[in-house]
Amino acid sequence: MTQSRQSQISLIDTPYYHCISRCVRRAFLCGEDKFTGQSFSHRRQWVAERMHFLASLFTIDICAYAIMSNHYHLVLHADARANEKLSNEAVCQRWCQLYSVPPLVDRWMKQQLVMAAEQEAALQIINNWRRRLVDISWFMRCLNEFIARKANKEDNCKGRFWEGRFKSQALLDEEALLACMAYVDLNPVRAQMADGVENSEYTSGYERVHGDSNNDKAHDYQFSKKPLLGFVGDDHQANPQGISYSLIDYLELLDWTGRILREDKPGNICAQRPKLLCILGLDDESWLELASGFGKNYQGAVGSLEELALFASHTGKCWIAKKNALRRCLH
């Protein structure tokens, strides 16, 4: 049974969510149609530009992403603190880059309102926009609607482009977050589209390795691009808005995991366990089960049993899917 979005997203429990959108029919997000020979690879840039544009407007950070042939993955971080700090004027400036300005708010911005009732009505609209700017559902809506309209126009057709509303998955602790990010970054490796993270274009792993020197340089963004949510390492206490491990350790873990997941990948498996795996306190088997199973084994929230119990109580659930499987991985 389809679950309401309120039962899948609870910022009280976690700001981190894994989102997936998949094309309907034989629609192509990118790649090449074997029947017609037509290439849709340029659409990957559409998705990349749009998601980075939305991240610059919303108080939502991108932790990881992978744009595949008929679907894409996003790991998002909803930054409630940054949202609270936005002034009303900043909220208007951001939202009005996406949608038209109501006359009442336009007059408020120009300081033309006199009556107290009008002021209150305008502020109610602005506060509603503020809530939307930290709402993952609105982020995904603004992304998917834009891509669907553009793709249908190019294909000269109407109707659904996406399979349905996006799927979301709560990541309740650091182990779940890092395992999901690794799963997302290694999607092209598992699909044999690339032989390593450093060659997996249109993924966050590729962007973290190469920075803005490749795809972004060829496409001059007409906005101030927000970087991916950073790895802050030992500076986590001084800078809490980041992932509390080092980027080098994460990339080492990605490489080690990719070598095990891809049997045909050249090179020997490194005998030394990655440092980050030791820090997380996970054994090899548990980590690999998490990092390879997000798409098929864990459709709901992922985290320790204690975190899952809290999430269930806050979202009105009586049970937790795949709890026994998670008990084996996350103690």
C-alpha positions as CSV (number, residue, x, y, z in Angstrom):
1,M,0.0,0.0,0.0
2,T,1.3,3.5,-0.9
3,Q,2.4,5.4,2.2
4,S,1.7,9.1,2.8
5,R,4.8,11.4,2.6
6,Q,4.2,12.3,6.3
7,S,4.9,8.7,7.3
8,Q,8.2,8.7,5.4
9,I,9.7,12.0,6.3
10,S,10.3,13.2,9.8
11,L,12.9,15.9,10.3
12,I,12.6,15.4,14.1
13,D,14.4,12.1,13.6
14,T,16.8,12.8,10.7
15,P,17.5,15.5,8.1
16,Y,18.9,12.9,5.7
17,Y,16.8,11.1,3.0
18,H,17.5,8.9,0.0
19,C,15.2,9.8,-2.9
20,I,14.7,7.8,-6.1
21,S,12.7,8.7,-9.3
22,R,12.3,6.3,-12.2
23,C,10.9,6.9,-15.7
24,V,7.7,5.3,-16.8
25,R,7.1,3.2,-20.0
26,R,10.3,3.1,-22.1
27,A,11.0,6.8,-21.5
28,F,14.6,7.6,-21.3
29,L,16.2,9.9,-18.7
30,C,19.4,9.5,-20.6
31,G,21.4,6.8,-22.5
32,E,20.7,5.4,-26.0
33,D,17.5,3.8,-27.3
34,K,18.5,0.5,-28.9
35,F,15.4,0.5,-31.1
36,T,15.7,4.0,-32.6
37,G,19.4,4.7,-32.0
38,Q,18.5,8.0,-30.5
39,S,20.8,9.3,-27.7
40,F,19.4,11.0,-24.7
41,S,22.7,11.5,-22.9
42,H,22.3,15.3,-22.9
43,R,19.4,14.9,-20.4
44,R,21.8,14.0,-17.7
45,Q,23.0,17.5,-17.8
46,W,19.4,18.8,-17.5
47,V,19.1,16.9,-14.2
48,A,22.5,17.9,-12.9
49,E,21.9,21.6,-13.6
50,R,18.3,21.6,-12.2
51,M,19.2,19.8,-9.0
52,H,22.2,22.2,-8.4
53,F,20.0,25.2,-9.2
54,L,17.3,24.0,-6.7
55,A,19.9,23.3,-4.0
56,S,21.1,27.0,-4.4
57,L,17.5,28.1,-3.6
58,F,16.2,25.6,-1.1
59,T,17.8,25.1,2.3
60,I,18.5,21.5,1.2
61,D,22.0,20.1,0.6
62,I,22.9,17.4,-1.8
63,C,25.0,14.7,-0.1
64,A,25.2,12.2,-3.0
65,Y,23.6,11.6,-6.4
66,A,23.8,9.3,-9.4
67,I,22.0,9.9,-12.7
68,M,21.4,6.6,-14.5
69,S,19.7,5.7,-17.8
70,N,16.1,5.5,-16.6
71,H,16.3,6.7,-13.0
72,Y,18.3,8.8,-10.6
73,H,19.3,8.7,-6.9
74,L,19.6,11.7,-4.5
75,V,20.7,11.7,-0.9
76,L,19.5,15.0,0.5
77,H,20.0,16.9,3.8
78,A,17.3,19.3,4.9
79,D,18.9,22.2,6.8
80,A,16.2,23.5,9.2
81,R,18.7,25.8,10.9
82,A,19.6,27.6,7.7
83,N,15.9,27.8,6.8
84,E,15.2,29.6,10.1
85,K,17.9,32.1,9.5
86,L,16.5,33.3,6.2
87,S,15.0,36.7,6.2
88,N,11.5,37.2,4.8
89,E,13.1,39.1,1.9
90,A,15.5,36.2,1.2
91,V,12.6,33.7,1.2
92,C,10.7,35.9,-1.4
93,Q,13.8,36.3,-3.6
94,R,14.4,32.5,-3.6
95,W,10.8,31.3,-4.1
96,C,10.1,33.9,-6.8
97,Q,12.9,32.4,-9.0
98,L,10.7,29.4,-9.3
99,Y,7.1,30.7,-9.4
100,S,5.4,34.0,-10.1
101,V,4.9,36.6,-7.4
102,P,1.3,37.1,-6.1
103,P,0.3,40.8,-6.3
104,L,-0.1,41.0,-2.5
105,V,3.5,39.8,-1.9
106,D,4.8,42.0,-4.7
107,R,3.3,45.0,-2.9
108,W,4.8,43.8,0.4
109,M,8.2,43.6,-1.2
110,K,7.8,47.2,-2.5
111,Q,6.6,48.3,1.0
112,Q,3.3,49.5,-0.5
113,L,1.0,47.7,2.1
114,V,-0.7,49.9,4.6
115,M,-3.4,47.8,6.3
116,A,-2.4,45.4,9.0
117,A,-4.6,42.7,7.6
118,E,-2.8,42.8,4.3
119,Q,0.6,42.7,6.1
120,E,-0.5,39.6,8.0
121,A,-1.8,37.9,4.9
122,A,1.4,38.6,3.0
123,L,3.5,37.2,5.8
124,Q,1.4,34.0,6.0
125,I,2.2,33.4,2.3
126,I,5.9,34.0,2.9
127,N,6.0,31.7,5.9
128,N,4.3,29.0,3.8
129,W,7.1,29.5,1.2
130,R,9.7,29.2,4.0
131,R,8.3,25.8,5.0
132,R,8.5,24.7,1.4
133,L,12.1,25.7,1.0
134,V,13.1,23.0,3.5
135,D,10.5,20.5,2.2
136,I,12.0,17.5,0.3
137,S,8.7,16.9,-1.4
138,W,8.7,20.4,-2.9
139,F,12.4,20.0,-3.9
140,M,11.6,16.8,-5.8
141,R,8.5,18.3,-7.3
142,C,10.4,21.2,-8.7
143,L,13.0,18.9,-10.1
144,N,10.7,16.2,-11.6
145,E,8.1,18.6,-13.1
146,F,10.8,20.6,-14.9
147,I,12.5,17.5,-16.3
148,A,9.2,15.9,-17.4
149,R,8.0,19.0,-19.2
150,K,11.3,19.4,-21.0
151,A,11.5,15.7,-22.0
152,N,7.9,15.6,-23.2
153,K,8.5,18.7,-25.3
154,E,11.6,17.2,-26.9
155,D,9.7,13.9,-27.5
156,N,6.7,15.7,-28.8
157,C,4.3,13.8,-26.5
158,K,2.1,14.2,-23.5
159,G,1.5,12.2,-20.3
160,R,3.5,10.8,-17.5
161,F,7.3,10.8,-17.7
162,W,8.0,9.5,-14.2
163,E,6.7,6.3,-12.8
164,G,5.0,8.1,-10.0
165,R,5.9,10.2,-7.0
166,F,9.5,9.8,-5.9
167,K,10.4,7.1,-3.3
168,S,12.0,8.3,-0.1
169,Q,14.0,6.5,2.5
170,A,15.0,8.0,5.9
171,L,18.6,7.6,6.9
172,L,18.6,7.6,10.7
173,D,22.2,7.4,11.6
174,E,25.7,7.9,10.2
175,E,26.2,4.2,9.3
176,A,23.0,4.3,7.2
177,L,24.0,7.6,5.6
178,L,27.4,6.5,4.5
179,A,26.2,3.1,3.3
180,C,23.5,4.8,1.2
181,M,25.9,7.4,-0.2
182,A,28.3,4.5,-1.2
183,Y,25.4,2.6,-2.8
184,V,24.5,5.7,-4.8
185,D,28.0,6.6,-5.9
186,L,28.7,3.0,-6.9
187,N,25.6,2.6,-9.1
188,P,27.4,3.1,-12.4
189,V,30.1,0.6,-11.2
190,R,27.5,-2.1,-10.4
191,A,25.8,-1.4,-13.7
192,Q,29.2,-1.8,-15.5
193,M,28.9,1.7,-16.9
194,A,32.2,2.6,-15.4
195,D,35.2,0.8,-13.9
196,G,35.7,3.2,-11.0
197,V,34.3,6.1,-9.1
198,E,36.8,8.5,-10.7
199,N,35.2,7.5,-14.1
200,S,31.6,7.5,-13.1
201,E,30.3,10.8,-14.6
202,Y,27.2,12.4,-13.2
203,T,27.7,11.1,-9.7
204,S,28.6,12.9,-6.5
205,G,31.7,10.6,-6.2
206,Y,33.0,11.9,-9.6
207,E,32.2,15.5,-8.6
208,R,34.1,15.1,-5.3
209,V,37.1,13.7,-7.0
210,H,37.3,16.1,-10.0
211,G,35.6,19.2,-8.5
212,D,34.1,21.7,-10.9
213,S,36.8,21.3,-13.5
214,N,35.0,19.0,-15.9
215,N,31.2,19.0,-16.7
216,D,30.5,22.2,-14.8
217,K,33.3,24.0,-16.7
218,A,31.6,23.2,-20.0
219,H,28.3,24.4,-18.8
220,D,28.4,27.9,-17.3
221,Y,25.7,27.9,-14.6
222,Q,23.7,31.1,-14.5
223,F,23.5,30.9,-10.7
224,S,25.7,30.6,-7.6
225,K,26.2,26.9,-7.4
226,K,26.1,25.4,-3.9
227,P,28.8,22.7,-3.3
228,L,27.9,19.2,-2.2
229,L,27.5,18.8,1.6
230,G,31.1,18.5,2.7
231,F,33.0,16.1,4.8
232,V,34.3,18.0,7.8
233,G,36.4,15.4,9.5
234,D,37.8,16.4,12.9
235,D,36.2,19.9,12.5
236,H,32.7,18.5,13.0
237,Q,32.2,20.2,16.3
238,A,33.3,23.6,15.0
239,N,31.3,23.1,11.8
240,P,28.3,20.8,12.5
241,Q,26.8,21.3,9.1
242,G,28.7,18.6,7.4
243,I,29.5,14.8,7.4
244,S,31.7,14.0,10.4
245,Y,34.3,12.1,8.5
246,S,37.1,12.9,6.1
247,L,36.7,12.9,2.3
248,I,39.8,10.8,1.9
249,D,38.5,8.1,4.2
250,Y,35.2,8.1,2.3
251,L,36.8,7.8,-1.1
252,E,39.1,5.0,0.2
253,L,36.0,3.1,1.5
254,L,34.2,3.6,-1.9
255,D,37.2,2.2,-3.8
256,W,37.4,-0.8,-1.4
257,T,33.7,-1.5,-1.7
258,G,33.6,-1.1,-5.5
259,R,36.4,-3.6,-5.9
260,I,34.4,-6.2,-3.9
261,L,31.1,-5.5,-5.5
262,R,32.5,-5.7,-9.1
263,E,33.9,-9.2,-9.7
264,D,35.1,-8.2,-13.2
265,K,36.9,-5.0,-12.0
266,P,40.7,-5.3,-12.6
267,G,43.0,-5.3,-9.6
268,N,43.2,-7.2,-6.3
269,I,41.1,-6.5,-3.3
270,C,43.0,-4.4,-0.8
271,A,43.9,-6.6,2.2
272,Q,43.8,-3.6,4.6
273,R,40.3,-2.6,5.8
274,P,39.5,1.0,5.2
275,K,40.0,3.3,8.2
276,L,36.4,4.6,8.0
277,L,35.0,1.0,8.3
278,C,36.9,0.6,11.5
279,I,35.6,3.9,12.9
280,L,32.0,2.9,12.1
281,G,32.5,-0.4,13.9
282,L,31.0,-2.5,11.1
283,D,32.4,-5.8,9.9
284,D,33.0,-6.4,6.2
285,E,29.9,-8.5,5.7
286,S,27.5,-6.1,7.4
287,W,28.9,-3.1,5.4
288,L,28.7,-4.8,2.1
289,E,25.1,-6.0,2.8
290,L,24.1,-2.4,3.5
291,A,26.1,-0.8,0.7
292,S,24.8,-3.2,-2.0
293,G,21.2,-3.6,-0.7
294,F,19.6,-0.2,-0.5
295,G,17.8,-0.5,-3.7
296,K,16.3,-3.9,-3.2
297,N,16.5,-4.9,0.5
298,Y,15.7,-1.7,2.4
299,Q,12.7,0.3,1.1
300,G,11.8,2.0,4.4
301,A,13.9,3.9,7.0
302,V,17.4,2.6,7.8
303,G,19.2,2.9,11.1
304,S,19.8,1.2,14.4
305,L,16.8,-0.4,16.1
306,E,16.6,2.4,18.7
307,E,16.5,5.0,15.9
308,L,13.9,3.0,14.0
309,A,11.7,2.7,17.0
310,L,11.7,6.5,17.5
311,F,11.1,7.1,13.8
312,A,8.1,4.7,13.9
313,S,6.5,6.5,16.8
314,H,6.9,9.9,15.2
315,T,5.5,8.8,11.9
316,G,2.6,6.7,13.2
317,K,4.0,3.3,12.2
318,C,3.2,0.2,14.2
319,W,6.0,-1.9,12.5
320,I,9.3,-1.5,10.8
321,A,10.0,-3.1,7.5
322,K,13.2,-5.3,7.3
323,K,13.9,-4.9,11.0
324,N,15.4,-8.3,11.4
325,A,17.7,-7.8,8.5
326,L,18.8,-4.4,9.9
327,R,19.4,-6.1,13.3
328,R,22.1,-8.2,11.8
329,C,23.9,-5.2,10.2
330,L,23.4,-2.4,12.7
331,H,23.5,-3.4,16.3
